Amino acid sequence: MKRFIGFIQKEFYHILRDRRSLFILFGMPIVQVLLFGFAITNEINNVDIAILDHSKDATTKEIIAKISASKYFSIKQVIDNEASIEKVFKKGKIKAVLNFEKDFSKKLITDNKATIQILTDATDPNTANTISNYTTSILKNYQQDLNRGIQLSYQIEPKVRLAYNPELKSVFMFVPGVMTVILMLVSAMMTSISITREKELGTMEILLVSPLKPFQVIIGKVVPYILLAVINAIVIILLSLFVFKMPVQGSFMLLGAESILFIINALSLGILISTIASSQQTAMMASLMGLMLPVILLSGFIFPISSMPLPLQILSNIIPAKWFIIIIKGIMLKGVGLNFIWKETLILIGMTLFFITISIKKYKIRLE
């Protein structure tokens, strides 16, 4: 037991002496959380738009003033004809043009209907769709104010209630995903170079002839990174709470336990990579390139899995990050307990045991 504790202490000393490793462990996650949290968003603010007003009456001026007063749009240009629309789009700054038809107010009074054409720059489809939805929402609010007090028969009035994220803050979707990606990549990358470092430094022979058993070497390699990754997880959660105002509706203890489980899963995957790779460079490339794209694309972090082709939906089931994102969103946003996420928890436990078992077997092969 003393030898095992001494081995763990040696691993701690290795990590603490390596400033690059400390920067990767603690510096990069903080920077990445801040960058992802502030930069990745599906919301719009102060989007530059142009106005083409053929009518120029009191009603159109009122609508334009209402749109300009919102925080979503900034009216940068007023154009005189349709031929100018393509020119302003080609310059790249204007993202939408609102085209008011001629005699807008008159048609609204006489025909009870007038048209506003919303033209958006769809080179970025998501932004174009968001601009269209926001503009339509502002116009509907104006229409409701206009029709207030007017009773119409057989009115169907849909009332939408947004559960768990009523303000539609994109950060509520991205922070759990960013936390998952960082814990997976940093933990797997750091442990993937642990055994390969021993090979390159020529100290693997010492481990091979030491009285430590294979499972003790594997666990000894993982334990220091578990503690350091837990500190990372705490820092990320604190940033989520105090910087991005991310709520935690569920149990902090359950959130911590599930985070530790995922950290162990990521570390064991990194150890598996390190037992296979022959050099630190190979191990780092395998952990970065081999995990980054699947984790980002197939975990549901950015793109909904249900919208993917069936083969990719099936493939996503072997990505541990997918199950952890379901767990963390359930705890933080929905406030669920273990009775709702037990299946995902068991899947992560099974994957962790699988990675550790394969790692020990691979290490045994090197002992023979």
C-alpha positions as semicolon CSV with decimal commas, in nm:
position;residue;x (nm);y (nm);z (nm)
1;M;0,000;0,000;0,000
2;K;0,289;0,236;0,080
3;R;0,438;0,173;-0,264
4;F;0,101;0,253;-0,424
5;I;0,065;0,580;-0,227
6;G;0,422;0,670;-0,318
7;F;0,344;0,607;-0,684
8;I;0,045;0,844;-0,665
9;Q;0,262;1,108;-0,498
10;K;0,517;1,073;-0,778
11;E;0,242;1,138;-1,034
12;F;0,136;1,452;-0,845
13;Y;0,494;1,580;-0,844
14;H;0,523;1,516;-1,218
15;I;0,211;1,722;-1,287
16;L;0,294;2,007;-1,049
17;R;0,647;2,045;-1,191
18;D;0,518;2,065;-1,547
19;R;0,393;2,421;-1,601
20;R;0,256;2,340;-1,945
21;S;0,040;2,066;-1,799
22;L;-0,087;2,299;-1,528
23;F;-0,176;2,562;-1,790
24;I;-0,364;2,304;-1,996
25;L;-0,543;2,174;-1,688
26;F;-0,649;2,506;-1,536
27;G;-0,586;2,789;-1,782
28;M;-0,741;2,652;-2,099
29;P;-1,075;2,542;-1,947
30;I;-1,139;2,887;-1,797
31;V;-1,054;3,061;-2,126
32;Q;-1,266;2,814;-2,325
33;V;-1,570;2,848;-2,098
34;L;-1,556;3,227;-2,125
35;L;-1,503;3,221;-2,502
36;F;-1,774;2,962;-2,570
37;G;-2,016;3,118;-2,325
38;F;-1,989;3,469;-2,469
39;A;-1,910;3,393;-2,835
40;I;-2,139;3,101;-2,916
41;T;-2,494;3,226;-2,921
42;N;-2,804;3,191;-3,137
43;E;-2,939;3,523;-3,014
44;I;-2,910;3,848;-3,210
45;N;-2,832;4,198;-3,086
46;N;-2,800;4,524;-3,280
47;V;-2,821;4,355;-3,619
48;D;-2,779;4,610;-3,899
49;I;-3,090;4,637;-4,119
50;A;-3,214;4,866;-4,396
51;I;-3,559;5,012;-4,460
52;L;-3,738;5,052;-4,793
53;D;-4,054;5,253;-4,723
54;H;-4,272;5,310;-5,030
55;S;-4,553;5,455;-4,822
56;K;-4,382;5,688;-4,572
57;D;-4,702;5,743;-4,375
58;A;-4,769;5,765;-4,002
59;T;-4,821;5,389;-3,959
60;T;-4,498;5,283;-4,128
61;K;-4,304;5,544;-3,930
62;E;-4,455;5,407;-3,608
63;I;-4,358;5,050;-3,700
64;I;-4,005;5,157;-3,796
65;A;-3,971;5,342;-3,465
66;K;-4,085;5,031;-3,276
67;I;-3,830;4,814;-3,457
68;S;-3,554;5,070;-3,405
69;A;-3,634;5,090;-3,032
70;S;-3,574;4,718;-2,983
71;K;-3,228;4,598;-2,878
72;Y;-3,225;4,344;-3,159
73;F;-3,202;4,575;-3,461
74;S;-3,012;4,884;-3,564
75;I;-3,140;5,074;-3,869
76;K;-2,827;5,166;-4,059
77;Q;-2,967;5,262;-4,396
78;V;-3,283;5,387;-4,566
79;I;-3,301;5,297;-4,935
80;D;-3,527;5,437;-5,207
81;N;-3,587;5,150;-5,451
82;E;-3,575;4,772;-5,491
83;A;-3,265;4,790;-5,711
84;S;-3,065;4,903;-5,408
85;I;-3,153;4,593;-5,206
86;E;-2,901;4,368;-5,378
87;K;-2,632;4,635;-5,351
88;V;-2,666;4,670;-4,972
89;F;-2,666;4,292;-4,929
90;K;-2,350;4,256;-5,137
91;K;-2,164;4,497;-4,909
92;G;-2,215;4,240;-4,632
93;K;-2,303;4,470;-4,341
94;I;-2,681;4,479;-4,382
95;K;-2,842;4,151;-4,280
96;A;-3,208;4,231;-4,354
97;V;-3,425;4,475;-4,546
98;L;-3,785;4,563;-4,449
99;N;-3,987;4,653;-4,758
100;F;-4,313;4,842;-4,683
101;E;-4,561;4,839;-4,972
102;K;-4,712;5,157;-5,120
103;D;-5,019;5,307;-4,946
104;F;-4,952;5,090;-4,642
105;S;-5,173;5,282;-4,397
106;K;-5,455;5,325;-4,648
107;K;-5,466;4,951;-4,728
108;L;-5,455;4,868;-4,359
109;I;-5,767;5,080;-4,303
110;T;-5,964;4,992;-4,617
111;D;-5,864;4,628;-4,672
112;N;-5,769;4,543;-4,309
113;K;-5,445;4,408;-4,452
114;A;-5,107;4,551;-4,554
115;T;-4,781;4,381;-4,648
116;I;-4,427;4,414;-4,515
117;Q;-4,169;4,209;-4,701
118;I;-3,882;4,082;-4,483
119;L;-3,574;4,010;-4,693
120;T;-3,283;3,847;-4,510
121;D;-2,929;3,755;-4,605
122;A;-2,952;3,375;-4,594
123;T;-2,581;3,310;-4,645
124;D;-2,607;3,243;-4,271
125;P;-2,935;3,045;-4,251
126;N;-2,959;3,041;-3,870
127;T;-2,915;3,417;-3,837
128;A;-3,158;3,480;-4,123
129;N;-3,420;3,260;-3,958
130;T;-3,368;3,430;-3,621
131;I;-3,397;3,779;-3,776
132;S;-3,719;3,674;-3,949
133;N;-3,866;3,535;-3,625
134;Y;-3,771;3,840;-3,418
135;T;-3,910;4,083;-3,677
136;T;-4,234;3,885;-3,707
137;S;-4,268;3,886;-3,329
138;I;-4,231;4,267;-3,312
139;L;-4,489;4,311;-3,589
140;K;-4,734;4,076;-3,414
141;N;-4,697;4,274;-3,092
142;Y;-4,770;4,595;-3,285
143;Q;-5,072;4,431;-3,445
144;Q;-5,205;4,320;-3,105
145;D;-5,172;4,675;-2,974
146;L;-5,351;4,801;-3,282
147;N;-5,637;4,553;-3,243
148;R;-5,676;4,592;-2,870
149;G;-6,043;4,637;-2,783
150;I;-6,164;4,500;-3,117
151;Q;-6,367;4,180;-3,070
152;L;-6,357;3,922;-3,348
153;S;-6,563;3,602;-3,350
154;Y;-6,394;3,262;-3,332
155;Q;-6,056;3,391;-3,225
156;I;-5,785;3,130;-3,167
157;E;-5,515;3,278;-2,950
158;P;-5,215;3,048;-2,893
159;K;-5,038;3,108;-2,561
160;V;-4,682;2,976;-2,552
161;R;-4,509;2,891;-2,226
162;L;-4,137;2,814;-2,243
163;A;-4,038;2,565;-1,975
164;Y;-3,693;2,566;-1,810
165;N;-3,557;2,852;-2,023
166;P;-3,831;3,116;-2,057
167;E;-3,593;3,385;-2,185
168;L;-3,448;3,150;-2,449
169;K;-3,093;3,222;-2,336
170;S;-2,857;3,030;-2,561
171;V;-2,597;3,017;-2,283
172;F;-2,826;2,773;-2,097
173;M;-2,781;2,532;-2,388
174;F;-2,411;2,587;-2,452
175;V;-2,264;2,593;-2,100
176;P;-2,349;2,225;-2,022
177;G;-2,207;2,128;-2,360
178;V;-1,891;2,333;-2,311
179;M;-1,841;2,182;-1,965
180;T;-1,875;1,835;-2,116
181;V;-1,633;1,902;-2,402
182;I;-1,370;2,057;-2,174
183;L;-1,382;1,782;-1,913
184;M;-1,366;1,514;-2,183
185;L;-1,085;1,664;-2,390
186;V;-0,865;1,795;-2,108
187;S;-0,901;1,482;-1,894
188;A;-0,850;1,239;-2,184
189;M;-0,561;1,438;-2,330
190;M;-0,370;1,469;-2,002
191;T;-0,399;1,102;-1,913
192;S;-0,332;0,987;-2,270
193;I;0,023;1,120;-2,245
194;S;0,087;0,981;-1,895
195;I;0,205;0,630;-1,987
196;T;0,354;0,740;-2,320
197;R;0,565;0,991;-2,125
198;E;0,709;0,699;-1,925
199;K;0,803;0,526;-2,251
200;E;0,973;0,830;-2,400
201;L;1,164;0,912;-2,080
202;G;1,278;0,551;-2,047
203;T;1,112;0,501;-1,708
204;M;0,864;0,243;-1,836
205;E;1,115;-0,034;-1,758
206;I;1,109;0,070;-1,392
207;L;0,730;0,034;-1,386
208;L;0,750;-0,301;-1,563
209;V;0,981;-0,449;-1,299
210;S;0,817;-0,276;-1,002
211;P;0,608;-0,479;-0,755
212;L;0,301;-0,274;-0,846
213;K;0,025;-0,470;-1,015
214;P;-0,116;-0,348;-1,349
215;F;-0,441;-0,224;-1,196
216;Q;-0,243;-0,028;-0,935
217;V;-0,039;0,144;-1,206
218;I;-0,355;0,232;-1,399
219;I;-0,537;0,362;-1,090
220;G;-0,225;0,544;-0,972
221;K;-0,208;0,723;-1,307
222;V;-0,576;0,820;-1,291
223;V;-0,615;0,935;-0,927
224;P;-0,413;1,262;-0,948
225;Y;-0,601;1,369;-1,259
226;I;-0,935;1,288;-1,093
227;L;-0,862;1,538;-0,816
228;L;-0,734;1,803;-1,059
229;A;-1,030;1,750;-1,296
230;V;-1,274;1,783;-1,003
231;I;-1,120;2,124;-0,929
232;N;-1,170;2,206;-1,297
233;A;-1,535;2,103;-1,280
234;I;-1,590;2,319;-0,969
235;V;-1,433;2,620;-1,145
236;I;-1,654;2,568;-1,453
237;I;-1,970;2,537;-1,242
238;L;-1,881;2,853;-1,047
239;L;-1,824;3,042;-1,373
240;S;-2,160;2,914;-1,498
241;L;-2,337;3,030;-1,182
242;F;-2,179;3,370;-1,128
243;V;-2,073;3,482;-1,477
244;F;-2,346;3,335;-1,698
245;K;-2,619;3,313;-1,430
246;M;-2,677;2,948;-1,516
247;P;-2,931;2,798;-1,273
248;V;-2,886;2,469;-1,092
249;Q;-3,240;2,352;-1,022
250;G;-3,138;2,006;-0,900
251;S;-2,910;1,866;-0,633
252;F;-2,551;1,995;-0,619
253;M;-2,445;1,662;-0,467
254;L;-2,594;1,469;-0,759
255;L;-2,435;1,712;-1,005
256;G;-2,098;1,662;-0,834
257;A;-2,131;1,283;-0,829
258;E;-2,227;1,266;-1,197
259;S;-1,941;1,502;-1,287
260;I;-1,691;1,281;-1,103
261;L;-1,830;0,976;-1,284
262;F;-1,784;1,147;-1,620
263;I;-1,434;1,265;-1,525
264;I;-1,335;0,907;-1,438
265;N;-1,488;0,794;-1,769
266;A;-1,282;1,051;-1,964
267;L;-0,964;0,971;-1,770
268;S;-1,004;0,599;-1,827
269;L;-1,051;0,663;-2,199
270;G;-0,731;0,868;-2,195
271;I;-0,546;0,585;-2,019
272;L;-0,670;0,344;-2,286
273;I;-0,529;0,573;-2,556
274;S;-0,197;0,598;-2,370
275;T;-0,157;0,219;-2,349
276;I;-0,200;0,195;-2,727
277;A;-0,004;0,500;-2,847
278;S;0,375;0,478;-2,878
279;S;0,457;0,849;-2,826
280;Q;0,317;1,155;-2,651
281;Q;0,256;1,325;-2,985
282;T;0,056;1,028;-3,113
283;A;-0,142;1,010;-2,790
284;M;-0,220;1,382;-2,796
285;M;-0,328;1,373;-3,160
286;A;-0,548;1,070;-3,094
287;S;-0,713;1,231;-2,791
288;L;-0,762;1,569;-2,960
289;M;-0,853;1,476;-3,317
290;G;-1,010;1,140;-3,234
291;L;-1,234;1,280;-2,961
292;M;-1,293;1,647;-3,041
293;L;-1,504;1,610;-3,356
294;P;-1,718;1,318;-3,231
295;V;-1,776;1,492;-2,897
296;I;-1,877;1,822;-3,058
297;L;-2,077;1,682;-3,350
298;L;-2,237;1,366;-3,210
299;S;-2,305;1,456;-2,847
300;G;-2,597;1,690;-2,908
301;F;-2,385;1,983;-2,787
302;I;-2,453;2,202;-3,092
303;F;-2,667;1,997;-3,330
304;P;-2,977;1,802;-3,220
305;I;-2,919;1,429;-3,256
306;S;-3,281;1,371;-3,363
307;S;-3,215;1,576;-3,680
308;M;-2,919;1,358;-3,785
309;P;-2,935;1,062;-4,025
310;L;-3,019;0,730;-3,856
311;P;-2,663;0,584;-3,881
312;L;-2,523;0,888;-3,698
313;Q;-2,799;0,867;-3,436
314;I;-2,696;0,508;-3,368
315;L;-2,325;0,599;-3,366
316;S;-2,389;0,878;-3,114
317;N;-2,483;0,617;-2,852
318;I;-2,117;0,519;-2,807
319;I;-2,015;0,880;-2,729
320;P;-1,998;0,920;-2,349
321;A;-2,045;1,297;-2,381
322;K;-2,397;1,247;-2,520
323;W;-2,514;1,079;-2,201
324;F;-2,344;1,329;-1,973
325;I;-2,503;1,625;-2,154
326;I;-2,846;1,466;-2,101
327;I;-2,762;1,420;-1,732
328;I;-2,623;1,768;-1,670
329;K;-2,907;1,946;-1,853
330;G;-3,159;1,740;-1,656
331;I;-3,000;1,833;-1,322
332;M;-2,916;2,199;-1,393
333;L;-3,220;2,307;-1,595
334;K;-3,498;2,062;-1,507
335;G;-3,403;1,979;-1,150
336;V;-3,443;1,603;-1,201
337;G;-3,321;1,340;-0,958
338;L;-3,145;1,008;-1,008
339;N;-3,478;0,836;-1,073
340;F;-3,497;1,019;-1,408
341;I;-3,133;0,979;-1,518
342;W;-3,047;0,632;-1,386
343;K;-3,027;0,484;-1,735
344;E;-2,772;0,739;-1,858
345;T;-2,577;0,696;-1,533
346;L;-2,559;0,318;-1,577
347;I;-2,441;0,363;-1,937
348;L;-2,155;0,589;-1,820
349;I;-2,062;0,340;-1,546
350;G;-2,058;0,057;-1,801
351;M;-1,842;0,255;-2,043
352;T;-1,599;0,347;-1,764
353;L;-1,559;-0,015;-1,653
354;F;-1,508;-0,119;-2,014
355;F;-1,231;0,138;-2,073
356;I;-1,053;0,051;-1,748
357;T;-1,073;-0,325;-1,817
358;I;-0,931;-0,288;-2,168
359;S;-0,656;-0,058;-2,036
360;I;-0,549;-0,315;-1,773
361;K;-0,549;-0,594;-2,033
362;K;-0,340;-0,386;-2,272
363;Y;-0,096;-0,314;-1,992
364;K;-0,076;-0,685;-1,904
365;I;0,021;-0,760;-2,263
366;R;0,320;-0,526;-2,224
367;L;0,423;-0,707;-1,906
368;E;0,449;-1,042;-2,081
